Amino acid sequence: MHVYVVGNMGVDQTYLIDELPEKGASIHGHKISQDLGGKGANQAVILARCGVKTTLIAARGNDHQGDWCRDKLTHEPLTLFPADPLDCATDTSIILNSADGDNVNITTTTAADTLSLRHITAVLADARPGDVVLQQGNFSFDKTRAIFEYARGRRLYTVFNPSPVQSEFAGLWPLIDLVVLNSVEARLLGADLQTADAARHLLAGGIGALVVTLGADGALLFQGARQLRAEAAPCRVVDTTGAGDTFLAVMLASALLRGLPVDETALRHAGAAAAITIGRSGTLNAFPTRAELSAILA
């Protein structure tokens, strides 16, 4: 089983602030870390650390930040395409962490936008039926749809984490086997309904299965008439950045490594891994190690 993560990578710069600012406010902050980030890179790194064969299809720019990202990824057990930088700036995220552990992210998409469909399908051409294509919400609607259509044509299993949310994504559901959302995203894409009703609305659109993460309240799995809940693992909240990416990647890895669809065990494994990330500061530096993930998945 091979997972192709088609998404973005970049540099995460994290600042600690007293509280999230209101519109028009000027505030002081303290830069506490610089780390590799981007939802595509985050999820690929964790999948690879879980022991899943992983290819990250994501662009970096031809600048010193792009070189820095490449060097960070050389220490991870994954394959990166394209191997060479593109003629653009590397994407960057500014992360504002408030004292209570909440955060706001501001992300550029220049490199992600420069990555062409030709770059992506050249790699996916090597995929075999049953392999997995995982996307996030960093591409345009048209590119996202074209990638999933290509994956469907090659009989690949499609997973979608549509964050950041675009309203047009609701037209993609018949192309998706598994969608992973948080409760806010579920409401935005689910006709502004509460979680259970939003899930039924989304499933009616053609999704194979849906997982909704609920933060401290755990996670819900919806598939057909089946609904499962997993409680959140206890943890001390330091920094929630990357927790959703950790959850998704470990959930998917748990199911793939056991040859099963996503189940309650996969949700439980994912929650335990996300609790580790939440208890640490940063992005890549906060993720569970290979040893920690092996212990969780054992």
C-alpha positions in Angstrom: 0.0 0.0 0.0 1.4 3.4 -1.0 0.0 6.8 0.0 0.5 9.8 -2.3 0.0 13.0 -0.3 -0.7 15.8 -2.8 -0.5 19.1 -1.1 1.8 21.8 0.2 4.8 22.4 2.3 6.4 25.5 3.7 7.9 27.3 6.7 5.9 27.7 9.9 6.8 30.7 12.0 5.0 30.6 15.4 4.4 33.6 17.6 3.1 33.6 21.2 0.6 36.3 22.0 -1.6 37.0 25.0 -4.9 36.6 23.1 -6.1 36.5 19.5 -6.4 40.0 18.1 -9.6 41.8 17.1 -9.9 43.5 13.7 -7.7 46.5 13.4 -5.7 45.7 16.6 -1.9 46.0 16.9 -0.3 43.6 19.4 3.0 42.4 20.7 4.2 38.9 20.2 7.2 36.7 20.8 8.5 34.4 18.0 9.0 31.0 19.6 9.8 28.7 16.7 10.4 28.2 13.1 9.5 24.8 11.7 8.7 22.8 8.6 4.9 22.9 8.0 2.2 22.8 5.4 -0.7 20.4 5.8 0.6 18.2 3.0 4.1 17.9 4.5 2.7 17.4 8.0 0.5 14.5 7.1 3.1 12.9 4.9 5.8 13.0 7.6 3.5 11.4 10.1 2.3 8.7 7.7 5.9 7.9 6.9 6.9 7.7 10.6 4.0 5.2 11.1 5.7 2.9 8.6 3.4 3.6 5.6 5.2 3.9 2.2 4.6 7.6 1.5 5.3 10.0 -1.4 4.8 13.7 -0.8 4.0 15.7 -4.0 4.6 19.3 -2.9 6.5 22.3 -4.3 9.2 24.4 -2.7 10.6 27.6 -4.1 14.1 28.4 -5.4 15.0 30.4 -2.3 16.8 29.7 1.0 13.5 28.7 2.7 13.0 26.1 0.0 16.5 24.7 0.6 15.7 24.7 4.4 12.5 22.7 3.8 14.3 20.2 1.6 17.0 19.7 4.3 14.3 19.1 6.9 12.7 16.4 4.8 15.9 14.5 4.1 15.6 13.2 7.7 12.1 11.7 7.1 11.4 8.2 5.6 9.5 9.6 2.6 10.0 10.4 -1.1 9.6 14.0 -2.2 8.5 15.1 -5.7 9.3 17.4 -7.5 13.0 16.9 -6.4 14.0 20.2 -7.8 12.6 23.6 -6.7 10.2 25.6 -8.8 10.7 29.2 -9.9 8.7 30.8 -7.1 8.8 31.7 -3.4 8.4 29.0 -0.8 5.1 29.1 1.0 5.1 30.4 4.6 2.6 30.2 7.5 2.4 32.7 10.3 0.9 31.0 13.3 -0.4 33.1 16.3 -0.7 31.0 19.5 -2.7 32.6 22.3 -1.9 31.9 25.9 -4.9 29.5 26.2 -3.5 27.2 23.4 -5.8 28.4 20.6 -4.3 29.5 17.3 -4.8 31.4 14.0 -2.9 30.5 10.8 -2.1 32.8 7.9 -0.7 30.8 4.9 0.7 31.7 1.4 0.0 29.4 -1.5 2.4 30.7 -4.2 4.4 27.4 -4.4 1.3 25.3 -4.2 -0.3 27.2 -7.0 2.8 26.8 -9.1 2.7 23.0 -8.8 1.0 22.0 -12.0 -1.3 19.1 -12.7 1.4 17.8 -15.1 3.8 17.6 -12.2 1.3 15.7 -10.1 0.0 13.2 -12.6 3.5 12.3 -13.7 4.0 10.8 -10.2 0.5 9.3 -9.8 1.0 7.5 -13.1 3.0 5.0 -11.1 0.2 4.3 -8.6 -1.5 0.9 -8.5 -5.2 0.3 -7.9 -5.9 0.4 -4.2 -3.1 2.9 -3.5 -4.2 6.1 -1.7 -4.4 9.7 -2.8 -4.7 12.2 0.0 -5.4 15.9 -0.6 -6.0 18.9 1.6 -7.7 22.2 0.7 -4.6 24.2 -0.5 -5.2 23.9 -4.3 -7.9 25.6 -6.5 -11.1 23.8 -6.9 -10.4 22.9 -10.5 -7.0 21.4 -9.7 -8.3 19.5 -6.7 -11.1 18.1 -8.8 -8.8 17.1 -11.7 -6.5 15.2 -9.2 -9.4 13.3 -7.7 -10.8 12.5 -11.2 -7.4 11.2 -12.3 -7.3 9.1 -9.1 -10.7 7.7 -9.7 -9.8 6.7 -13.2 -6.8 4.7 -11.8 -9.0 3.1 -9.1 -7.2 4.7 -6.2 -8.7 5.2 -2.8 -9.3 9.0 -2.3 -9.0 10.8 1.0 -9.9 14.5 1.4 -9.1 16.9 4.2 -10.7 20.1 2.8 -8.9 22.6 4.9 -8.9 25.6 4.2 -12.5 25.2 3.3 -13.9 26.3 -0.1 -17.6 26.2 -0.6 -17.1 24.6 -4.1 -15.6 21.5 -2.5 -19.2 20.2 -1.8 -19.3 19.3 -5.5 -16.5 16.8 -5.1 -18.2 14.3 -2.7 -18.9 11.6 -5.3 -15.2 11.4 -6.0 -14.2 10.9 -2.4 -14.0 7.7 -0.4 -13.1 9.3 3.0 -13.5 12.9 4.1 -12.0 14.2 7.4 -13.3 17.5 8.8 -13.4 19.3 12.1 -16.7 20.4 13.5 -16.5 23.9 12.1 -15.6 22.6 8.6 -18.5 20.1 8.8 -20.9 22.9 9.6 -19.6 25.1 6.8 -19.8 22.3 4.2 -22.9 20.7 5.7 -25.5 23.4 5.0 -24.8 25.1 8.4 -26.3 22.2 10.3 -25.1 20.8 13.6 -22.6 17.9 13.5 -24.9 14.8 13.1 -27.3 16.5 10.7 -24.3 18.0 8.7 -22.8 14.5 8.5 -26.0 13.0 7.1 -26.2 15.9 4.6 -22.6 15.3 3.5 -23.0 11.5 3.2 -26.1 12.1 1.0 -23.8 14.0 -1.4 -21.9 10.8 -2.2 -19.1 10.6 0.3 -18.1 7.0 1.2 -17.2 7.7 4.9 -16.8 10.8 7.0 -14.8 11.5 10.2 -15.5 14.6 12.2 -13.0 15.7 14.8 -14.4 17.4 17.9 -11.3 18.5 19.8 -11.6 17.7 23.5 -14.9 15.8 22.8 -13.1 13.2 20.6 -14.2 12.2 17.1 -17.1 10.7 15.2 -17.1 8.2 12.3 -20.1 8.2 9.9 -20.5 5.5 7.3 -23.9 4.7 5.9 -26.1 4.1 8.9 -23.2 3.4 11.1 -21.9 6.0 13.7 -19.0 5.5 16.0 -17.5 7.8 18.7 -14.1 7.8 20.1 -13.2 9.8 23.2 -10.3 12.2 23.2 -7.1 11.1 25.0 -6.3 13.2 28.0 -3.5 15.8 27.5 -2.1 19.1 28.6 -2.8 21.7 26.0 0.4 23.6 24.9 -0.1 24.1 21.2 -2.9 22.8 19.0 -1.0 23.4 15.7 -0.8 20.2 13.6 -3.0 18.2 15.9 -5.6 17.7 13.1 -2.9 16.6 10.7 -1.5 14.1 13.3 -5.0 12.7 13.9 -5.7 12.2 10.2 -2.4 10.6 9.4 -2.3 8.2 12.3 -6.0 7.2 11.8 -5.3 6.4 8.1 -2.1 4.6 8.9 -3.7 2.5 11.6 -6.4 1.4 9.2 -4.0 0.7 6.3 -1.5 -1.2 8.3 -4.2 -3.5 9.7 -5.9 -3.9 6.2 -9.1 -2.5 7.5 -11.4 0.5 6.8 -11.2 3.2 9.4 -12.7 1.9 12.7 -12.9 2.7 16.4 -9.3 1.4 16.9 -8.0 3.8 14.2 -9.8 6.7 15.9 -8.4 5.8 19.3 -4.8 5.5 17.9 -5.2 8.9 16.2 -6.4 10.5 19.4 -3.5 9.2 21.4 -1.0 10.6 18.8 -2.8 13.9 18.5 -2.5 14.3 22.3 1.3 14.1 22.0 1.3 16.8 19.4 -1.0 19.1 21.5 1.3 18.7 24.5 4.3 20.1 22.6 5.1 23.4 21.0 5.8 23.8 17.2 4.9 21.8 14.2 7.4 19.1 13.0 9.1 19.3 16.5 5.8 18.5 18.1 4.9 15.4 16.1 5.2 12.0 17.7 8.5 10.2 16.9 8.7 6.9 15.1 9.2 5.1 18.4 6.1 6.8 19.9 4.0 6.0 16.9 5.1 2.4 16.9 4.1 2.0 20.5 0.7 3.5 19.8 0.1 1.3 16.7 1.4 -1.9 18.3 
